[in-house]
C-alpha cells in the first residue's frame, strides 16, 4: 500500500463521489438480471440521523451491496416520510414554515446518510410532503372512493378545545391534550374513512403466508384484527318486548352474569339522558376519558344505574340491572355487554365497586363453589360449574351449546366480530395531504377532478391562532363546484400521515410523471424482498401498507397483494446513562457521554471532576442525553469502523450496547485489514490447501449469513479467516485469500475496500465486482484434527486425512515427539482409537 494507515477522512468522500459519478447504485428497470428490492423503513426528517438509523440502514446496505455483487439488479432507495405534527409544532414554537423546516432537515440528514456510504439509489428519492408525491396519493384516494372503499360519516373523536384539533388516542394523556394540557372532549365530527374492515379476513389469512415475518409481528397483527366468534343476543326489559342487544365472545359464562352495561353513547343511554340530568352529566364525564380498549382497561371503572332491569335469557325470573358504564365502547360489538365478574377483570372491578353478585362458573381444580372471593378474576382454562345443564362441559363445548340453544329458541344467533375498525383518515391539520373533495350546497360532496390534481397546500399560513389553518385561510378553501360551477368550499381536513407510508414502496419502484406508478414495472420489483425496520411499526404501518396494497389489487391497479415478502425488525442501539440528583428539587440531571469521563467502574463530570451516577444501559433518548452523534463518531473513526461496529457482536434482532471500547476495536480492525491487504502479492506462487479450503468455506458461510441477516456471524467468520491468513506462509493461496477477504468486506467496509481494490489492481469499482466463487469440492472437509492422549491427558494434535485407518493413526501417534516425551520409555500396553477424533495410549 502507498500508506501505512488507511486514511478514512480522505478516502470516504473520494469514493462516495466516485459512486455518485458512476451512478453505481442506480437501478435499471429494463435489466435482464434477476431483481431484488431491498428497503429500510424511510425516516421522518426530524433534523438529525441518530445511531439507531445507522444500524438499520447498515444492515440493509450490506444486503443490497451483497446482492449486487451476486448478480442481482438491486433497487435500494431512500426517501422521507415528511408530513406530520412535529413540523407544525416547530412552526408554532419557532415561527418557521413547516415546509422550510422540513426541507432544511432533509438536506442535513441526506448529507449525514451520504457520509456513511450507503448504496442508495438517490435518483428515486421522494418526499411525501411534495406535490409530485401527494398529488398521486390524492389520485389513488379518488380511485378508492370510486371503488366504494372510501366513505364519510360522523364519528366520535378526541377534541382538544384549546388547540382546536382532533387528537390521536396516543396524544391524550390523563384525559388532557398532550400539548395544550386542556381537558379533552369527545365530539362527533364528519370524518373520512377507508374500508379496511372489508379486507379483514383476507388480511388475517395472508398472515399465514408470510413465513419470513417474525412470529411476534404476525401475532400482533392477528390480535389487532381481533376476529372473534360469539353470540349476539337480546336481554329483554322486564315486562317489555324491547331489550338491549348484547354481543359476547364468552356465552359459556352466561350463568355468571350479574349486570348489563351499555356505552355512554348507546342510543338507549342518549335517549334516557334527555330526561335525566344526572345521567347526562355522567355521559359528559365519560367523554373526558380515553377511547381505546387499552385506556379503558386501566381507567377507574364507573357506572350509572339506569333503574332499568332486564330478564336473563336463560331464566326469565332472573333480573339484571342495566348500567351506563365508562368501560364499554360503542364501536365494538353492539355497544352493550353482560358482566360476568368472576371471569373478567373489568367486570370484577365494576362489581366490587357497586356491590354486585360474583358467581363462579368456570373452575380448574377442586374449588367449584358459586362463591367467588378475591379481587382477581379467573380467566384461565377449566370446566363449567354452577351453570345448570352446562356443568362439567369444557368451555368450547359450553359455548357451542349456548349458541345452539339461543338460535333454537330465537333469542340469539352466532356472529363473527372483529376488533379492527375502519380506518379514520381525517386530520384537522395543515401539514398533510389535502383530501381531494369539494363541498357544494347543491351537489353535496364532490370529488376534485383528476385533471385539477394535485390540490396543493397554500404557503401563506397563520399558525398563531389555534386550530386548522386551512379552515380559516381567506382564499384557499373557496372554489367553484366542478359539477355546477357555483361557489363551494374545499375539504379542509388532511389525510392521516400513515396513508403516505402505505404506498411509498410502490412509488420507489415506479415513478412515471402522469400517474402514481406503472403496473408492469411494479410487477418486476414487488414484493419487496427484504423490509427492515423497528418493531414499533408492527401493527399500524405494516397493517395499513398491507391493506393499501390489497385495495389497489382489488381495484385492478396492481397484481401483488402482499407488499413485503420478508420482514426483519432490528434491535435498538443502547447506551448507559450519566446523572446527578439536583439538590434543589430532587430530580435527576442527565449528562451526555461527551460531558463525562470514565475511569474503571466510575465516571466523573469533565466540567467539575465530581462523580456522576452511571445508570443502566437503555434505549438512547434525547431526554436522558445518552445519545451518540453519528457525525462525531464518523469524524473520529471513519464510516467503515462505525458500520463494522453496527454489524459486530450482537445478533441484529437484539439490542446493541454502544461502547467506546467497541468502536475503538473496530477502528483497529480496519487498520489491521489495511495492513493485510498491503501484503497481497499477485506474483506469489505455491499452494496451501488448508487456506484454500478455509477461504471457500468462509465465502459460502458468509453468503448464507448475510442472506439470513446473521451479520454478527458473518463478521466472526471474517475475523477467523483473517487470523488464519495472517499466520499462513506466503503463497498464491494466501494472496487469493487476501483478495477474497477484500471482496467479503466490500459490502461492510466499502470505502476501505475500494481503496485497497484500486491499489492491488482490481478492475473498476469493487462495488461492481462479482462475489467470490467457491469450489464445491473445497466445501467438504477431507481432513480432521485428531487428539492424541497419553493416559487420558492431551499431548498432541494431528491433522490427518479423514477416514484414515486405525493402524495408520496409531503409527502416527507413536511417531509424535511430544508423545514419546510423555511416555518416557514406558511400554504401551493398550491403544484406544476413536476414528477421526482420538487416539489414547495407555502405558
C-alpha positions in Angstrom: 0.0 0.0 0.0 1.1 3.6 -0.6 0.4 4.5 3.0 0.9 2.6 6.3 -2.6 3.6 7.6 -5.9 3.8 6.0 -7.0 7.5 5.9 -10.8 7.4 6.2 -11.0 11.2 6.2 -9.8 11.4 2.6 -10.9 8.0 1.3 -14.6 8.2 2.4 -15.6 11.3 0.4 -13.4 10.3 -2.5 -15.2 7.0 -3.0 -18.7 8.4 -2.3 -18.1 10.9 -5.1 -16.9 8.1 -7.4 -20.1 6.1 -6.8 -22.2 9.2 -7.5 -20.4 10.0 -10.7 -20.6 6.4 -12.0 -24.3 6.1 -10.8 -23.2 2.8 -9.4 -26.3 2.2 -7.4 -28.9 3.4 -9.9 -31.5 0.6 -10.5 -32.3 -0.3 -14.1 -35.9 -1.3 -14.7 -35.0 -2.8 -18.1 -32.2 -5.0 -16.8 -32.5 -8.7 -17.6 -30.9 -9.6 -14.3 -33.0 -11.1 -11.5 -34.4 -8.2 -9.4 -34.0 -7.6 -5.7 -35.8 -4.8 -3.9 -34.2 -4.1 -0.5 -35.9 -1.4 1.6 -35.5 0.0 5.1 -38.4 2.0 6.6 -37.9 5.6 5.4 -37.3 8.1 8.2 -39.2 11.2 9.4 -36.9 14.2 8.7 -36.6 15.3 12.4 -33.3 17.1 11.7 -30.6 14.5 12.6 -29.8 10.9 11.8 -29.5 9.0 15.1 -27.3 6.0 15.7 -30.4 3.7 15.6 -30.9 4.8 12.0 -27.3 3.9 11.3 -27.7 0.3 12.4 -30.9 -0.1 10.4 -29.5 1.3 7.2 -26.2 -0.5 7.6 -28.0 -3.8 7.7 -30.0 -3.1 4.5 -26.9 -1.7 2.8 -24.8 -4.8 3.4 -27.6 -7.0 2.0 -28.1 -4.7 -1.0 -24.4 -4.5 -1.9 -24.0 -8.2 -1.5 -27.0 -8.9 -3.8 -25.5 -6.6 -6.4 -22.2 -8.5 -6.2 -24.1 -11.7 -6.6 -25.5 -10.7 -9.9 -28.9 -9.1 -9.0 -30.3 -5.9 -10.3 -30.9 -4.2 -6.9 -33.3 -1.4 -6.0 -32.3 0.2 -2.8 -34.0 3.6 -2.5 -34.2 6.3 0.1 -36.9 9.0 0.8 -38.6 10.9 3.5 -41.8 10.5 5.5 -42.1 14.2 5.7 -45.6 15.2 6.7 -46.6 15.2 10.3 -47.2 17.1 13.6 -43.5 17.9 14.5 -43.3 20.3 11.6 -46.4 22.1 12.7 -45.1 22.2 16.3 -41.9 23.8 15.0 -44.0 26.3 13.1 -45.9 27.3 16.2 -42.9 27.3 18.6 -40.1 28.7 16.3 -42.1 30.8 13.9 -40.9 28.9 10.8 -42.9 27.4 7.9 -43.3 23.6 8.2 -42.1 23.2 4.6 -38.9 25.2 5.1 -38.2 23.4 8.4 -38.8 20.0 6.8 -36.7 20.6 3.7 -33.8 22.0 5.7 -33.9 18.9 7.8 -33.9 16.7 4.7 -30.8 18.4 3.4 -28.9 17.9 6.7 -29.9 14.3 7.0 -29.1 13.5 3.4 -25.6 14.7 4.0 -25.3 12.5 7.1 -26.5 9.4 5.2 -24.1 10.1 2.4 -21.2 10.3 4.8 -21.9 6.7 5.7 -21.5 5.4 2.2 -24.9 3.8 1.8 -25.7 2.4 -1.6 -29.0 4.3 -2.0 -30.4 5.0 -5.5 -30.7 8.7 -4.9 -32.3 9.2 -8.3 -35.5 7.8 -6.9 -35.5 9.9 -3.7 -39.0 11.0 -2.8 -40.5 13.2 -0.1 -44.2 12.7 0.9 -44.7 16.5 1.5 -44.0 17.4 -2.1 -46.9 17.8 -4.6 -45.3 15.4 -7.0 -45.9 12.7 -4.4 -49.1 13.6 -2.6 -50.8 14.6 -5.8 -50.6 10.9 -6.9 -51.8 9.9 -3.4 -54.9 12.1 -3.9 -55.5 10.3 -7.2 -55.3 6.9 -5.5 -57.7 8.1 -2.8 -60.2 9.1 -5.5 -59.8 5.7 -7.2 -60.6 4.0 -3.9 -63.6 6.3 -3.4 -64.9 5.4 -6.9 -64.5 1.7 -5.9 -66.5 2.2 -2.8 -63.6 1.9 -0.4 -63.8 5.5 0.9 -66.8 7.0 2.8 -67.6 9.8 5.1 -69.6 9.6 8.4 -70.0 11.1 11.8 -67.6 9.6 14.3 -66.6 10.3 17.9 -63.2 11.9 18.2 -60.8 13.3 20.9 -61.2 17.1 20.6 -58.7 19.5 22.1 -60.7 22.7 22.8 -57.6 24.9 23.1 -55.6 23.7 20.1 -59.0 23.1 18.3 -57.9 19.9 16.7 -58.6 16.2 16.8 -56.1 14.2 18.8 -55.0 10.6 18.3 -55.6 8.4 21.3 -51.8 8.4 22.0 -51.9 12.2 22.3 -54.4 12.1 25.2 -52.5 11.9 28.5 -54.5 11.5 31.7 -57.6 12.9 29.9 -55.7 16.1 28.7 -54.2 17.2 25.4 -50.5 16.3 25.2 -49.5 19.8 24.0 -52.2 22.2 25.4 -52.9 20.4 28.7 -56.6 21.1 28.2 -59.3 18.6 29.2 -60.1 16.6 26.1 -63.7 16.3 24.9 -65.4 13.6 22.9 -67.1 15.1 19.9 -68.8 13.8 16.9 -67.4 15.1 13.6 -67.8 14.1 10.0 -64.7 12.1 9.2 -63.3 10.3 6.1 -62.8 6.5 6.4 -61.1 3.8 4.4 -62.9 0.4 4.4 -60.1 -1.7 5.8 -62.7 -4.0 7.5 -63.7 -5.2 4.1 -60.3 -6.9 3.9 -60.2 -8.2 7.5 -60.5 -11.9 6.6 -58.0 -11.5 3.7 -55.5 -9.7 5.9 -55.8 -12.4 8.5 -55.5 -15.2 6.1 -52.5 -13.5 4.4 -50.5 -13.6 7.7 -50.3 -17.4 7.3 -48.4 -16.9 4.0 -45.8 -14.5 5.5 -43.4 -17.2 6.6 -40.4 -14.8 6.6 -42.1 -12.4 9.0 -41.3 -12.6 12.8 -43.9 -14.7 14.5 -44.4 -11.9 17.1 -45.4 -9.4 14.4 -47.8 -11.7 12.8 -49.4 -12.4 16.2 -49.7 -8.7 17.0 -51.5 -8.1 13.7 -53.7 -11.1 14.3 -54.7 -9.7 17.7 -55.2 -6.2 16.3 -57.6 -7.6 13.6 -59.2 -9.5 16.5 -61.5 -11.9 14.8 -63.8 -13.4 17.4 -66.8 -15.7 17.1 -69.5 -15.3 19.7 -73.2 -14.8 20.4 -75.4 -11.8 19.7 -78.5 -12.0 21.9 -81.2 -9.8 23.4 -81.7 -9.2 27.1 -85.4 -8.0 27.2 -86.5 -5.3 29.6 -88.7 -6.6 32.4 -92.4 -6.5 31.3 -91.4 -5.1 27.9 -90.9 -6.5 24.4 -88.0 -4.2 23.9 -84.5 -5.0 25.1 -80.7 -4.5 25.0 -78.8 -6.3 22.2 -75.5 -7.7 23.6 -72.5 -9.3 21.9 -70.3 -11.7 23.8 -67.4 -14.0 23.0 -68.0 -15.9 26.3 -71.5 -17.2 26.1 -70.3 -20.1 28.3 -70.3 -17.7 31.2 -73.9 -16.5 30.9 -74.9 -18.2 34.2 -72.4 -16.0 35.9 -74.0 -12.7 34.6 -74.8 -10.1 37.3 -75.4 -6.9 35.3 -75.7 -5.5 31.7 -73.6 -2.4 30.8 -74.0 -0.1 27.8 -71.8 2.6 26.3 -72.3 6.2 27.2 -73.2 6.9 23.6 -75.5 4.0 23.2 -78.9 5.1 21.8 -80.8 4.0 25.0 -78.4 6.0 27.2 -78.7 9.1 24.9 -82.5 8.8 24.9 -82.7 8.5 28.7 -80.2 11.3 29.3 -82.5 13.8 27.7 -84.8 13.5 30.7 -82.3 12.5 33.4 -79.8 15.3 34.1 -77.6 13.1 36.4 -77.1 10.7 33.5 -76.4 13.5 31.1 -73.7 14.7 33.5 -72.2 11.2 33.8 -72.1 10.9 30.0 -70.2 14.2 29.8 -67.8 12.9 32.4 -67.2 9.7 30.2 -66.3 12.0 27.3 -63.3 13.1 29.2 -61.8 9.6 29.3 -59.8 7.7 26.7 -61.3 5.9 23.8 -59.0 2.9 23.3 -59.5 -0.5 24.8 -56.1 -0.2 26.5 -57.0 3.1 28.2 -60.4 1.8 29.3 -58.7 -1.3 30.7 -56.6 0.8 33.2 -59.1 3.6 33.9 -61.2 3.5 37.1 -64.5 1.7 36.3 -67.5 3.9 36.7 -71.2 3.4 36.1 -74.6 4.9 36.3 -77.6 2.7 37.4 -80.4 3.5 34.9 -83.0 1.9 37.2 -84.0 -0.5 34.5 -83.7 -4.2 34.7 -83.6 -6.9 32.0 -84.5 -10.6 32.1 -81.8 -13.2 31.8 -82.4 -15.1 28.5 -81.9 -18.5 30.2 -84.0 -17.7 33.3 -86.8 -15.1 32.9 -87.2 -14.7 36.7 -83.6 -13.6 37.0 -83.4 -9.8 36.6 -80.2 -8.0 35.9 -79.6 -4.2 36.5 -78.7 -2.0 33.5 -75.8 0.4 33.9 -74.3 3.0 31.7 -70.5 2.3 32.1 -67.4 4.2 31.1 -65.5 1.0 30.0 -67.9 -0.1 27.2 -67.2 1.1 23.7 -70.0 1.8 21.3 -67.9 0.8 18.2 -67.2 -2.7 19.4 -69.9 -5.4 19.2 -73.3 -3.8 19.9 -72.1 -1.2 22.5 -73.5 -3.4 25.3 -72.1 -6.3 27.3 -73.3 -8.6 30.1 -71.0 -8.6 33.1 -69.6 -11.9 34.4 -67.4 -10.6 37.2 -65.8 -13.9 38.3 -64.2 -14.3 34.9 -63.5 -10.8 33.5 -61.3 -8.3 35.4 -63.1 -5.3 34.2 -66.4 -6.7 35.3 -65.0 -7.8 38.6 -63.7 -4.3 39.4 -67.1 -2.9 38.5 -69.0 -5.5 40.5 -66.9 -4.9 43.6 -67.4 -1.1 43.4 -71.2 -1.4 43.0 -71.6 -4.4 45.3 -73.0 -6.7 42.6 -73.1 -10.5 42.8 -70.0 -12.5 41.7 -70.6 -16.1 40.8 -68.0 -18.7 39.8 -69.0 -20.6 36.6 -65.6 -21.8 35.4 -63.3 -23.8 37.6 -59.9 -25.6 37.2 -59.5 -27.7 40.3 -61.4 -28.6 43.4 -62.8 -25.1 44.2 -66.1 -25.3 42.4 -68.4 -23.4 44.8 -70.5 -20.5 43.4 -69.0 -18.0 45.9 -66.0 -16.1 44.5 -63.7 -14.2 46.8 -60.7 -12.1 45.9 -60.1 -9.2 43.5 -58.5 -11.1 40.6 -60.8 -12.6 38.0 -60.1 -16.2 36.9 -59.6 -16.2 33.1 -57.8 -19.5 32.6 -58.9 -22.9 31.3 -61.3 -25.2 33.1 -64.8 -26.8 33.1 -68.2 -25.2 33.6 -69.7 -25.2 37.1 -72.9 -23.7 38.7 -74.5 -23.5 35.2 -77.4 -25.9 35.1 -77.0 -28.4 32.3 -73.7 -27.0 31.2 -71.9 -28.3 34.4 -68.9 -30.4 33.6 -68.6 -29.2 30.0 -65.4 -27.7 28.5 -65.5 -24.0 27.7 -65.7 -24.6 24.0 -68.5 -27.2 24.3 -70.5 -24.9 26.5 -70.1 -22.0 24.1 -71.4 -24.2 21.3 -74.3 -25.5 23.4 -75.4 -22.0 24.5 -75.3 -20.6 20.9 -77.3 -23.6 19.6 -79.9 -23.1 22.3 -80.1 -19.3 21.6 -80.6 -20.0 17.9 -83.2 -22.7 18.5 -85.2 -20.7 21.0 -84.9 -17.5 18.9 -83.2 -15.1 21.4 -79.8 -15.0 19.8 -77.6 -16.0 16.9 -73.9 -16.9 16.2 -71.9 -14.0 14.9 -68.3 -13.2 14.0 -67.0 -9.8 15.0 -63.7 -8.0 14.5 -61.7 -5.7 16.8 -60.5 -4.0 13.6 -62.4 -0.8 12.7 -62.4 1.2 9.5 -59.5 3.5 9.3 -60.4 7.1 10.1 -58.0 9.2 8.0 -59.3 12.7 8.6 -56.9 15.0 10.4 -57.7 18.7 11.2 -54.1 19.8 10.5 -52.3 21.8 7.8 -49.2 19.7 7.2 -50.6 16.7 5.4 -52.1 15.6 2.1 -55.3 17.7 1.4 -58.3 15.4 1.0 -59.4 16.0 -2.6 -63.1 16.8 -2.2 -65.3 19.8 -2.5 -68.5 20.6 -0.5 -71.3 22.1 -2.6 -74.6 23.2 -1.1 -76.4 21.9 -4.2 -74.3 18.9 -5.3 -73.1 17.6 -1.9 -69.6 16.2 -1.6 -67.9 16.2 -5.0 -64.5 14.7 -5.9 -61.9 17.0 -7.3 -61.5 16.2 -11.0 -58.2 14.4 -11.6 -57.1 17.0 -14.1 -57.2 19.5 -11.3 -54.8 17.5 -9.1 -52.7 18.0 -7.1 -54.7 20.1 -4.6 -51.6 21.9 -3.3 -51.3 23.3 0.2 -51.2 27.1 0.5 -47.9 28.6 1.6 -49.2 31.7 3.4 -50.4 30.1 6.6 -51.0 31.6 10.1 -50.1 29.3 13.0 -50.6 31.9 15.7 -54.3 31.1 16.1 -55.2 27.6 17.4 -57.0 25.2 15.1 -56.7 24.1 11.5 -55.0 26.8 9.4 -56.7 25.5 6.2 -60.2 26.1 7.8 -59.6 29.8 8.3 -57.5 30.5 5.2 -59.1 33.5 3.5 -58.9 32.2 -0.1 -57.6 28.6 -0.4 -60.8 26.8 0.5 -63.1 28.9 -1.7 -63.5 27.3 -5.1 -66.3 26.7 -7.7 -68.1 23.4 -7.7 -66.7 21.2 -10.5 -70.3 20.0 -11.3 -72.5 23.1 -11.1 -69.8 25.9 -11.1 -71.5 27.5 -8.1 -69.4 28.8 -5.2 -68.3 25.9 -3.0 -65.7 25.0 -0.3 -62.8 22.6 -0.3 -62.4 19.8 2.2 -60.1 21.3 4.9 -59.1 18.0 6.5 -55.8 16.4 5.5 -55.0 12.7 5.4 -53.5 10.7 8.3 -49.8 10.5 7.5 -49.9 6.7 7.8 -51.5 7.0 4.3 -48.3 8.5 2.9 -46.2 5.5 4.1 -48.8 2.9 2.9 -47.8 3.0 -0.7 -44.4 4.8 -0.9 -42.6 1.5 -1.8 -44.7 1.4 -5.0 -43.6 4.9 -6.0 -40.0 3.9 -5.3 -40.4 1.0 -7.8 -42.0 3.1 -10.5 -42.1 6.9 -10.9 -43.9 7.9 -14.2 -44.8 11.6 -14.4 -48.5 11.3 -15.2 -49.7 8.5 -12.8 -48.8 7.1 -9.4 -46.9 4.1 -11.0 -46.7 1.7 -13.9 -48.2 -1.7 -13.0 -45.8 -3.5 -15.4 -42.8 -2.1 -13.6 -44.4 -2.8 -10.2 -44.7 -6.4 -11.3 -40.9 -6.6 -11.8 -39.9 -5.2 -8.4 -42.7 -6.2 -6.0 -43.0 -7.6 -3.4 -40.1 -6.0 -1.5 -37.6 -8.9 -1.0 -36.4 -7.6 2.4 -38.0 -4.9 4.5 -36.2 -3.7 7.6 -37.5 -1.6 10.5 -38.4 -1.3 14.1 -40.9 -3.5 16.0 -42.8 -0.3 16.9 -44.3 -0.3 13.4 -45.5 -3.9 13.7 -49.2 -3.0 13.7 -50.3 0.3 12.2 -47.8 1.0 9.4 -47.4 -2.6 8.3 -51.1 -3.3 8.5 -52.1 -0.2 6.6 -49.4 -0.9 3.9 -50.8 -4.5 3.6 -54.4 -3.0 3.3 -53.4 -0.3 0.8 -51.7 -2.9 -1.4 -54.7 -5.2 -1.3 -57.1 -2.3 -2.0 -55.1 -1.4 -5.1 -55.1 -5.0 -6.1 -58.8 -5.2 -5.6 -59.5 -2.3 -8.0 -57.2 -3.8 -10.6 -54.2 -1.4 -10.4 -51.5 -3.9 -9.4 -51.1 -7.7 -9.3 -49.4 -8.0 -5.9 -51.3 -8.4 -2.6 -48.5 -8.6 -0.1 -46.0 -5.7 -0.2 -43.2 -7.2 1.9 -42.1 -10.8 1.3 -39.7 -10.8 4.2 -39.7 -8.6 7.3 -36.9 -8.0 9.8 -37.2 -6.0 13.0 -33.8 -4.9 14.3 -32.9 -4.3 17.9 -32.1 -0.8 19.2 -28.7 0.8 19.9 -28.5 1.3 23.7 -26.2 3.3 26.0 -25.7 3.7 29.7 -26.9 7.0 31.3 -25.0 9.5 33.5 -26.8 11.6 36.0 -26.8 13.5 39.3 -29.6 14.4 41.6 -30.4 18.1 41.6 -30.3 19.1 45.3 -32.8 21.9 44.7 -35.7 19.6 43.6 -34.5 16.0 43.9 -34.9 15.5 40.1 -32.0 13.8 38.2 -30.0 15.9 35.8 -28.6 13.9 32.9 -25.3 14.4 31.1 -24.2 13.4 27.6 -21.4 10.9 27.0 -19.2 13.8 25.8 -19.6 15.6 29.1 -18.4 12.6 31.1 -15.1 10.9 31.7 -14.9 7.2 32.5 -12.3 5.6 34.8 -12.8 2.0 35.7 -16.3 1.4 37.0 -16.9 5.1 37.8 -17.5 8.3 35.9 -16.9 12.0 36.6 -18.2 15.2 35.0 -15.5 16.8 33.0 -16.6 20.3 33.9 -16.0 19.9 37.7 -14.3 16.5 38.2 -17.1 15.4 40.5 -18.7 11.9 40.3 -21.8 11.1 38.4 -24.0 8.1 38.7 -23.6 5.5 35.9 -27.1 4.2 35.1 -28.5 1.2 33.3 -27.9 0.6 29.6 -31.2 1.7 28.0 -32.6 2.9 24.7 -30.9 6.1 23.5 -33.1 9.1 24.1 -32.7 12.9 24.0 -34.3 13.3 27.4 -31.7 11.0 29.0 -28.9 12.5 26.9 -27.4 9.1 26.3 -27.2 9.7 22.6 -24.2 9.4 20.3 -24.0 11.7 17.3 -23.0 9.7 14.2 -21.2 12.7 12.7 -18.8 12.9 15.7 -18.1 9.2 15.6 -17.5 9.2 11.8 -15.2 12.1 12.1 -13.2 10.3 14.8 -13.2 6.7 13.5 -14.4 6.8 9.9 -17.6 5.5 8.3 -16.3 1.9 7.9 -15.5 1.4 11.6 -18.9 2.7 12.5 -20.6 0.3 10.0 -18.5 -2.6 11.3 -19.5 -1.9 14.9 -23.1 -2.0 13.9 -22.7 -5.5 12.5 -20.5 -7.0 15.2 -21.1 -8.8 18.4 -24.9 -8.6 18.9 -27.4 -10.6 16.8 -29.2 -8.0 14.7 -32.6 -8.7 16.3 -31.2 -7.9 19.7 -30.3 -4.5 21.3 -26.7 -3.4 20.6 -25.0 -1.6 23.6 -22.8 1.2 22.4 -19.3 1.3 23.8 -16.2 3.4 23.2 -14.1 0.2 23.6 -16.2 -1.5 20.9 -15.8 1.2 18.3 -12.1 1.6 19.0 -11.7 -2.2 18.5 -13.5 -1.8 15.1 -11.2 1.0 14.1 -8.2 -1.1 14.9 -9.5 -3.9 12.8 -9.9 -1.5 9.8 -6.2 -0.8 10.1 -5.4 -4.4 10.6 -7.1 -5.3 7.3 -5.4 -2.4 5.6 -2.0 -3.9 6.6 -3.1 -7.3 5.4 -4.3 -6.0 2.0 -0.9 -4.4 1.6 0.6 -8.0 1.7 -1.2 -9.0 -1.4 1.2 -10.4 -4.0 -0.2 -11.2 -7.4 3.1 -12.9 -8.3 3.1 -15.3 -5.3 3.4 -19.0 -6.0 2.7 -22.1 -4.1 -0.4 -23.9 -2.8 -1.8 -24.0 0.7 -4.7 -26.4 0.7 -5.8 -25.5 4.2 -6.0 -21.8 3.4 -7.8 -22.6 0.1 -10.4 -24.7 2.0 -10.8 -22.1 4.8 -11.2 -19.4 2.1 -14.0 -21.1 0.2 -15.8 -22.4 3.3 -15.8 -18.8 4.7 -17.2 -17.4 1.4 -20.1 -19.9 1.4 -20.8 -19.4 5.1 -20.7 -15.6 4.9 -23.1 -15.6 1.9 -25.5 -17.7 3.9 -25.1 -15.5 7.0 -25.8 -12.3 5.1 -28.8 -13.8 3.3 -30.3 -14.7 6.7 -29.3 -11.3 8.2 -26.9 -13.0 10.6 -24.3 -10.2 10.2 -22.6 -10.9 13.5 -21.9 -14.5 12.4 -20.5 -13.2 9.1 -18.2 -10.8 11.0 -17.0 -13.6 13.2 -16.1 -15.8 10.2 -14.2 -12.9 8.6 -12.2 -12.4 11.8 -11.4 -16.1 11.8 -10.3 -16.2 8.2 -8.2 -13.0 8.7 -6.4 -14.6 11.6 -5.7 -17.8 9.6 -4.3 -15.8 6.6 -2.2 -13.6 8.8 -0.5 -16.8 10.2 -0.1 -18.5 6.8 3.2 -18.6 4.9 3.4 -16.6 1.7 1.8 -18.4 -1.3 -0.5 -18.0 -4.2 -3.3 -19.4 -1.9 -2.6 -16.8 0.7 -2.8 -13.9 -1.8 -6.0 -15.4 -3.2 -7.4 -15.5 0.3 -6.4 -11.8 0.9 -8.2 -10.8 -2.3 -11.2 -12.8 -1.1 -11.3 -11.1 2.3 -11.3 -7.8 0.4 -14.4 -8.9 -1.5 -16.1 -10.2 1.6 -15.7 -7.0 3.5 -16.7 -4.8 0.5 -20.4 -4.6 1.4 -19.5 -3.9 5.1 -16.4 -1.6 4.8 -17.0 -0.2 1.3 -14.5 2.8 1.5 -11.6 0.7 2.8 -12.4 -2.0 0.2 -12.5 0.5 -2.8 -9.1 2.0 -1.7 -7.4 -1.4 -1.3 -9.0 -2.7 -4.5 -7.6 0.2 -6.5 -4.2 -0.4 -5.1 -4.0 -4.2 -5.7 -5.0 -3.6 -9.4 -8.7 -4.6 -9.2 -10.8 -3.8 -12.3 -13.2 -0.9 -11.9 -15.0 -0.4 -8.7 -15.2 -3.2 -6.1 -18.9 -2.2 -5.7 -19.3 -3.6 -9.3 -17.2 -6.7 -8.7 -18.5 -10.2 -8.6 -18.9 -12.1 -5.3 -16.0 -14.6 -4.9 -16.8 -18.0 -6.4 -16.3 -21.2 -4.4 -15.1 -24.7 -5.4 -17.8 -27.2 -4.1 -15.0 -29.7 -3.5 -13.4 -27.4 -1.0 -16.5 -27.1 1.0 -16.2 -30.8 2.0 -13.8 -31.4 4.9 -11.4 -34.2 3.9 -9.0 -33.6 6.8 -9.7 -33.9 10.5 -7.8 -32.9 13.6 -7.2 -35.9 15.9 -6.4 -35.5 19.6 -3.5 -37.7 20.9 -3.6 -38.6 24.6 -1.3 -40.4 26.9 -3.2 -41.9 29.9 -6.1 -39.6 29.1 -4.1 -36.3 29.0 -3.8 -34.4 25.8 -0.2 -34.4 24.5 -0.5 -33.6 20.8 -2.9 -33.0 17.9 -2.5 -34.3 14.3 -4.2 -33.1 11.1 -4.8 -36.2 9.0 -6.8 -37.4 6.1 -10.5 -38.1 7.0 -11.2 -41.8 7.4 -7.5 -42.8 8.0 -7.3 -46.5 9.1 -6.7 -47.1 12.8 -3.3 -48.8 12.2 -2.0 -45.6 10.5 -3.5 -43.4 13.2 -1.7 -45.5 15.8 1.6 -45.3 14.0 1.4 -41.5 13.6 0.6 -41.1 17.2 3.5 -43.2 18.3 5.8 -41.3 16.0 5.0 -38.0 17.7 7.9 -36.5 19.6 5.6 -35.0 22.2 4.0 -38.4 22.8 7.4 -40.1 23.1 8.5 -37.5 25.7 5.3 -38.2 27.6 5.9 -42.0 27.5 9.4 -41.5 28.7 10.4 -45.0 27.7 7.4 -46.8 29.2 5.8 -49.6 27.2 2.4 -49.1 25.6 0.0 -51.7 26.9 -3.1 -50.6 25.1 -4.2 -48.2 22.3 -7.7 -46.8 22.2 -8.6 -45.3 18.8 -11.8 -43.3 18.0 -11.7 -42.8 14.2 -11.3 -39.2 13.1 -11.3 -38.0 16.7 -9.0 -39.5 19.3 -6.0 -41.8 20.0 -5.4 -42.6 23.7 -2.2 -44.5 24.6 -2.2 -46.5 27.9 1.4 -47.0 29.2 
